[in-house]
Amino acid sequence: MSATNDRKVVINKRQKGLSREALGELSQTELIDKIVQLEAYNFQLRNLLHKKLTEHDRSNAEYAELLGKETAATATAPKETTTHSGKVKKQRKFDWSIAHQRHVLLKLTYFGWDYQGFACQEDSNDTIESHLFRALTRTCLIESRATSNYHRCGRTDKEVSAFCQVISIDLRSKHTPDTQLEPASLSSEIDYCGLLNRVLPKNIQCVAWMPLRSPVYSARFDCTSRSYRYYFPKGDLDIEAMREACKLLVGHSDFRNFCKMDVHNGVTKFIRNLQAARVEPCVEMLNNSGYDMYYLEIQANAFLWHQIRCIMAVLLLVGQRRELPRIVSDLLDVETNPCKPQYTPALGLPLNLFHCNFRDTTTRKVNLPADGAEDDEAMDTSAMDVESSESPAEEKDITKSLENRIEHFVKKQRLIVKDES
């Protein structure tokens, strides 16, 4: 299969289930087989979920029901809570038909060491996003994720932390929409940060919120740049050589040799614009010893999967004098080096989403519907901005290594290659 510029690679989105018409055409035996198959699949999912949940989660009524531990009587009974005085108090269902909402930005900070990443996952309940939405629904700030007009600025991987994770979302408000931006309304609004922090884990905290005038302002699409920092000790590293290599990273380049290719999710373009890359000390006063701490800071509008960890791995080789700084230029030359060499990405533990920049006003006119659980990117932070800068280098033919991967996933019926002509 030859990949040319008039072809487009897209994900083959298969239908997740049979339609009612298709089910109506099945015989009784086929329907019974289908039910048996689904019950076996649900049994496997319950076992998998049971292994992933903590002891506290297993005692939660919501997950007990998923695990099939709740009887029909308790499932239909109203939820009850016990007060400090020992009295049983029934929880009243919140009436969302009379509630007001406002569109806001929430700034979160978290240590990702003990979590399976930021984004929700089907096989794990222990993600930052799962804890966040559990807190939002428990405090009745949102009715559900699907109706909350939710967007996230970044999507950090397992073990990666954030000092500036920003989300946009519609939250319950005390005030009517026409008075929400008045100073008196802002000063008497719900304490969103305090309310969430009382139910969030201690290492996930909401530190600030900001009211928005536009209901379509998006933490994802209106973010102009994200900055990551990777912290490391100086040891005997050649810092000047690492800085020289950093200069070669800045600008438009094809970073397929500096990432984990996510071809099966439809990512076949690897051009990214790194706006800045630098190695700096953590403090101004240094002892000039191996215990001094430094950080690599990289700023861009979007990143590829494991891009910063791969860059850091190569820079560490340069700092250890095992590679020359020009190795960066060699790996960015995908015509000469179309295949990624074998090397292990740096650990995710010292990586931090440190800062994000946003537009003052949104350029969007309407809210685009979210596709599922916002499967928007196979990237370390977020999908490329709709106004992401592209260079003529993106017009090149797909190299042999990438073409082989595409052909593999086409055979697996994961991808479809379409002619754009």
C-alpha positions in Angstrom: 0.0 0.0 0.0 1.5 3.3 -1.0 0.4 6.3 1.1 0.2 9.5 -0.9 -1.0 13.0 -0.2 -4.5 12.4 -1.6 -5.3 9.8 0.9 -6.6 10.2 4.4 -6.3 7.7 7.3 -9.3 7.6 9.6 -10.4 5.3 12.5 -12.8 2.6 11.6 -15.6 3.3 14.1 -17.5 0.0 14.3 -21.0 -0.2 15.5 -20.9 -1.2 19.2 -24.0 -3.3 19.1 -26.8 -4.6 16.9 -29.7 -2.4 16.0 -33.3 -3.3 17.0 -34.0 -4.2 13.4 -31.0 -6.6 13.3 -32.0 -8.1 16.6 -35.5 -8.7 15.3 -34.2 -10.8 12.5 -32.4 -13.2 14.8 -33.9 -16.6 15.7 -34.7 -17.6 19.3 -31.5 -19.7 19.5 -29.4 -16.9 18.2 -30.9 -14.5 20.7 -30.2 -17.0 23.6 -26.6 -17.4 22.4 -26.3 -13.6 22.3 -27.6 -13.3 25.9 -25.2 -16.0 27.1 -22.3 -14.3 25.4 -23.2 -10.9 27.0 -23.6 -12.4 30.5 -20.2 -14.0 30.2 -18.7 -10.7 29.1 -20.4 -8.9 32.0 -19.0 -11.5 34.4 -15.5 -10.9 33.1 -15.9 -7.1 33.5 -17.1 -7.5 37.1 -14.1 -9.6 38.0 -11.8 -7.1 36.3 -13.5 -4.2 38.1 -13.4 -6.0 41.4 -9.6 -6.3 41.1 -9.2 -2.6 40.2 -11.3 -1.2 43.0 -10.0 -0.3 46.4 -11.6 -1.5 49.7 -13.3 1.9 50.1 -14.8 1.7 46.6 -16.1 -1.9 47.2 -18.1 -0.6 50.1 -19.6 2.2 48.0 -23.2 1.4 47.1 -22.7 2.6 43.5 -19.9 0.1 42.8 -21.6 -2.6 44.9 -24.5 -2.4 42.4 -22.1 -2.7 39.5 -20.5 -5.8 41.1 -23.9 -7.4 41.5 -23.8 -7.3 45.3 -26.9 -5.3 45.8 -30.4 -6.9 46.0 -33.4 -5.7 44.2 -34.9 -4.3 47.4 -31.8 -2.3 48.3 -31.4 -1.1 44.7 -34.8 0.5 44.6 -34.7 1.8 48.2 -33.9 5.5 48.7 -30.3 6.2 49.8 -29.8 6.8 53.5 -27.0 8.4 55.5 -26.2 8.3 59.2 -25.6 11.6 61.0 -23.2 12.2 63.9 -26.1 11.8 66.3 -26.9 8.3 65.0 -30.1 9.3 63.3 -30.8 7.9 59.8 -31.4 10.6 57.2 -32.7 10.0 53.8 -31.0 11.8 51.0 -33.3 14.0 49.0 -33.0 13.8 45.2 -31.8 17.1 43.7 -34.2 18.8 41.4 -32.2 20.0 38.4 -35.2 21.5 36.6 -35.1 24.6 38.9 -31.3 24.9 39.2 -29.2 27.7 37.5 -25.9 27.0 35.9 -22.8 29.1 35.0 -19.9 28.3 32.7 -16.5 28.4 34.5 -12.9 27.4 34.4 -11.6 25.3 37.2 -7.9 25.1 38.0 -6.7 21.8 39.5 -3.4 20.6 40.9 -2.6 17.0 41.7 0.2 14.5 42.3 -0.4 11.8 39.7 2.0 9.2 41.3 -0.8 7.0 42.7 -3.2 7.3 39.8 -3.6 5.7 36.4 -3.5 9.0 34.5 -5.9 11.9 34.2 -8.5 10.6 31.7 -11.3 8.1 32.6 -10.6 4.5 31.6 -12.9 1.6 31.1 -10.8 -0.9 33.1 -9.8 1.4 36.0 -11.6 3.6 38.4 -8.4 5.1 39.9 -7.9 8.2 37.6 -8.0 11.9 38.4 -11.0 12.5 36.2 -13.0 9.7 37.8 -12.4 11.2 41.3 -13.2 14.6 39.9 -16.6 13.7 38.5 -17.5 11.6 41.5 -16.9 14.8 43.6 -18.8 17.0 41.2 -21.9 14.7 41.2 -21.7 14.0 44.9 -21.7 17.8 45.7 -24.6 18.3 43.1 -22.5 20.7 41.1 -23.4 18.8 37.9 -26.1 16.4 37.0 -23.9 14.2 34.8 -20.8 14.4 32.7 -22.8 14.2 29.4 -24.7 17.4 30.2 -21.9 19.4 31.8 -20.3 21.0 28.7 -17.0 19.6 29.8 -13.6 20.1 28.2 -10.1 19.5 29.6 -6.9 21.4 28.8 -4.6 18.5 29.1 -4.5 14.7 29.5 -1.6 13.6 31.6 -0.4 10.0 31.6 0.1 7.6 34.5 2.3 9.0 37.3 2.4 12.5 35.7 1.4 15.4 38.0 0.0 18.8 37.2 0.2 22.3 38.9 -2.0 23.8 36.2 -4.7 21.5 34.9 -7.6 23.5 33.7 -11.1 22.3 32.8 -14.2 24.2 31.5 -17.5 23.1 32.7 -21.1 24.2 33.6 -21.6 24.2 37.4 -24.7 24.8 39.5 -25.1 28.4 40.5 -27.0 30.4 43.2 -27.8 33.2 40.8 -29.8 33.6 37.6 -27.8 33.9 34.3 -28.5 37.6 33.9 -27.0 38.5 37.3 -24.2 36.0 37.5 -21.4 38.4 36.5 -22.4 41.1 38.9 -19.9 41.8 41.8 -22.4 40.9 44.5 -23.3 37.6 42.8 -19.6 36.7 42.4 -18.8 37.4 46.0 -21.8 35.3 47.2 -21.4 32.5 44.8 -21.0 28.8 45.8 -17.5 28.1 47.2 -16.7 25.7 44.4 -13.1 25.1 45.5 -13.9 24.5 49.1 -16.9 22.3 48.3 -14.9 20.1 46.0 -11.8 19.9 48.2 -13.9 18.5 51.1 -14.7 15.4 49.0 -11.7 15.1 46.7 -8.6 13.1 47.7 -5.9 15.2 49.5 -3.5 14.9 46.5 -6.2 16.2 44.1 -7.2 19.8 44.8 -9.2 22.6 43.1 -7.2 25.8 43.7 -9.1 28.4 41.7 -12.2 29.1 39.6 -13.1 31.8 37.0 -16.5 32.8 35.6 -16.8 32.9 31.8 -18.9 35.2 29.7 -19.1 32.9 26.7 -20.8 29.5 27.2 -18.7 28.0 24.4 -15.3 29.0 25.9 -13.3 25.7 25.9 -10.3 24.8 28.1 -9.2 22.5 25.2 -9.7 24.6 22.1 -9.0 28.0 23.6 -5.7 27.0 25.1 -2.8 28.4 23.1 0.1 26.7 24.7 1.0 24.1 27.4 4.2 24.0 29.3 5.6 20.9 30.9 8.6 20.6 33.3 10.7 17.5 33.8 12.7 17.7 37.0 16.1 15.9 37.4 19.3 16.1 39.5 22.4 17.4 37.9 24.7 14.6 38.9 27.6 14.5 36.5 25.4 15.6 33.5 26.8 18.0 30.9 24.2 20.7 31.2 25.6 22.8 28.5 25.5 20.0 26.0 21.8 19.4 26.9 21.1 23.0 26.4 22.7 22.9 23.0 20.6 19.9 22.1 17.4 21.7 23.3 18.0 24.5 20.8 17.6 22.0 18.0 14.2 21.0 19.2 12.5 24.4 18.8 10.3 25.0 15.7 8.2 22.9 13.3 9.5 19.3 13.1 8.4 15.8 12.6 8.7 14.2 16.0 7.8 10.6 15.1 11.2 9.5 16.5 10.5 11.3 19.7 7.2 9.7 20.7 5.2 6.5 21.0 3.4 6.2 17.7 -0.4 5.9 18.3 -1.3 4.8 14.7 -4.1 2.5 15.8 -6.0 5.7 17.1 -5.6 7.4 13.8 -2.6 9.6 14.6 -0.5 9.6 11.4 0.7 13.3 11.4 3.6 14.0 13.7 4.4 17.6 12.9 4.5 19.7 16.1 5.6 23.2 16.8 7.8 23.4 19.9 7.7 27.1 20.9 10.4 26.8 23.5 12.8 24.2 25.1 15.3 25.0 27.8 17.2 23.5 30.7 17.3 25.6 33.8 18.2 25.3 37.5 15.3 25.0 40.0 16.8 27.8 42.2 19.0 30.8 41.4 21.6 30.0 44.0 23.4 26.7 43.2 26.0 24.8 45.1 27.6 23.4 41.9 27.2 19.9 43.2 25.6 16.8 41.9 22.6 17.4 44.3 21.5 20.6 42.4 18.1 20.2 40.8 17.4 21.2 37.2 14.3 21.0 35.0 13.6 20.7 31.3 10.8 23.0 30.3 9.0 22.6 26.9 6.2 24.8 25.6 4.0 23.9 22.7 0.4 24.1 21.6 0.1 20.3 21.6 2.2 17.2 22.2 2.4 13.6 21.0 2.1 10.5 23.2 5.2 10.2 25.5 6.8 13.0 23.5 8.4 14.8 26.4 9.6 11.6 28.1 11.2 10.5 24.8 12.9 13.9 24.4 14.1 13.7 28.0 15.6 10.2 27.4 17.6 11.5 24.5 18.8 14.6 26.4 20.0 12.4 29.3 22.1 10.4 26.8 23.5 13.7 25.6 24.2 14.8 29.2 25.9 11.6 29.9 28.1 12.2 26.9 26.9 9.0 25.3 25.5 11.0 22.4 26.4 14.3 20.7 23.8 17.1 20.6 23.5 16.6 16.9 21.6 13.3 17.6 18.5 15.5 17.9 18.9 16.8 14.4 19.5 13.2 13.2 16.3 11.9 14.8 14.3 14.9 13.4 15.4 14.0 9.9 12.8 11.4 9.1 13.9 11.1 5.5 17.2 9.7 6.6 16.0 8.0 9.7 12.4 6.9 9.1 12.4 4.2 11.9 12.6 5.1 15.6 15.7 3.6 17.3 15.2 1.4 20.3 15.5 3.5 23.5 13.4 3.6 26.7 11.4 6.8 27.5 12.3 8.6 30.7 10.1 7.9 33.8 6.8 9.8 34.1 7.2 10.5 37.8 9.2 13.8 37.5 7.0 15.2 34.7 4.6 18.0 35.5 2.0 20.0 33.5 3.3 23.3 34.9 1.5 26.1 33.0 -1.2 26.8 30.4 -1.9 30.0 28.3 -5.4 30.9 27.1 -7.0 33.3 24.7 -8.8 36.3 26.3 -11.9 35.5 24.2 -13.0 32.4 22.4 -12.9 32.0 18.6 -15.6 29.4 18.7 -19.2 30.1 17.6 -21.0 27.0 18.9 -20.3 24.1 21.1 -19.3 21.0 19.1 -20.8 17.8 20.5 -18.3 15.6 22.4 -17.7 12.2 20.9 -18.2 9.7 23.6 -15.9 10.3 26.6 -14.0 12.9 24.6 -11.7 10.5 22.8 -10.1 13.6 21.3 -6.5 12.7 21.1 -3.7 10.2 21.4 -1.5 12.9 22.9 0.2 13.6 26.2 -1.8 16.8 26.8 -4.6 17.4 24.3 -5.5 17.4 20.6 -3.9 19.9 18.4 -5.6 23.3 18.5 -7.9 24.0 15.6 -5.5 26.9 14.6 -2.4 24.8 15.1 0.5 25.9 12.9 1.4 23.6 10.1 4.5 23.7 7.9 5.2 22.6 4.4 7.0 19.6 5.9 3.7 18.0 6.6 3.1 17.6 2.9 5.8 14.9 2.7 4.9 11.3 1.9 4.5 9.0 4.8 7.8 7.2 5.4 8.2 3.5 5.2 8.1 2.7 8.9 4.8 4.6 9.4 3.3 3.1 6.2 3.9 -0.4 7.5 2.1 0.4 10.7 -0.9 1.9 8.8 -1.0 -1.2 6.6 -1.0 -3.4 9.7 -3.9 -1.7 11.3 -5.8 -1.6 8.0 -5.6 -5.4 8.0 -6.8 -5.4 11.6 -9.8 -3.3 10.4 -8.8 -0.6 12.9 -8.1 2.0 10.2 -9.6 3.0 6.9 -7.6 4.7 4.1 -9.8 7.1 2.1 -9.1 8.8 -1.2 -9.6 12.6 -0.8 -9.6 13.3 -4.5 
